[in-house]
Amino acid sequence: MVVPFGDDVAATSLQRGLAAVLKTDTLVGKFDIPPGMTYFQAARKAVVMNISDFSAKGVQPKVLLVSLGLPPDFTEASVNDIANGLNSGCREYGAHLIGGDTSQTSDLIITCMVFGTAKTKDIVLRGGSIPGDILAVTGSFGKTASGLRLLLKNLKTPAALRKRLLESVYMPKARLREGLALADAHVVTASIDSSDGLAISLHEMRKMSGKGFTITKLPTDKDVNDFAKLHNLDTRELALYGGEEYELIVTVQGKDWEKAARAVKHSGGSLTEIGVVTADPSIVLKENDDLVEIPYRGWEHFKSEQKEL
């Protein structure tokens, strides 16, 4: 197989060293649309969910098919909002919506299928990490988890901070330019999309490589730290066990680090070192001189409490 089961995308061989790359993912209204999200934003999010996996593999998406399940009480205006959101998401990432299907369902369901092509040898897999590699990410973590807590618990938050946190929930962004730049530079040993959260994503990488990770720096930003302090929350929980950030988590050999960081910078993004790959398969966070184990769990977005998966 071009891409093994369990990676971000599926692929099958074409001629002359090329592969057809495919991905499908589904958004369900009850579970994936938080309070206050418009149908336009929900449809765009359905596209971003799929594009983000292409980003992690360094593959440009070309076309999408969409299967819509629409409740019988949906208005024409709501359907138009969904169509506009789908189109906007596709165009944002240089892809085109070329068809699909509609059906009546009891809840809104948006299933996208994305297609693209790539040189087989250039597809970046999850399982190539080498002990000593630098562990890095394309952005901060915990902002979406903070925004969801804000919404679900109706937490009072200063207007400017509230706006930024909700923006991360309602208008997530896939790191396609960064992923393409890293693939073109041939500097990444492994890559994964972080939509399931930092902790789960690292565990998924470990499944494919057998290698562990030591996080030496939590990738949070001022907004997450301020929100956690304001509401007496654990920044570590928000950063590790959130999800839907749609950042890339990559591993890079030390000799290639400057080249990788430069490639991402030229794409308009940034690459931040957060740890190291280890031969020991443990996944831990280094705090002062202590190593804290990171379990396989994440935030269930429409529950009020964290719980193990």
Secondary structure, DSSP 8 states (H G I E B T S, - for coil): --S-TTSSSEEEE-STTEEEEEEEEEEEHHHH--TT--HHHHHHHHHHHHHHHHHHHT----EEEEEEEE-TT--HHHHHHHHHHHHHHHHHTT-EEEEEEEEE-SS-EEEEEEEEEEEGGG---SS---TT-EEEESS-SSHHHHHHHHHHHT----HHHHHHHHHHHHS----HHHHHHHHHHT-EEEEEE-TT-HHHHHHHHHHHH--EEEESS----HHHHHHHHHTT--HHHHHHS------EEEEE-GGGHHHHHHHHHHTT---EEEEEEESS--EEEEETTEEEE--SEE--TTSSS-EE-
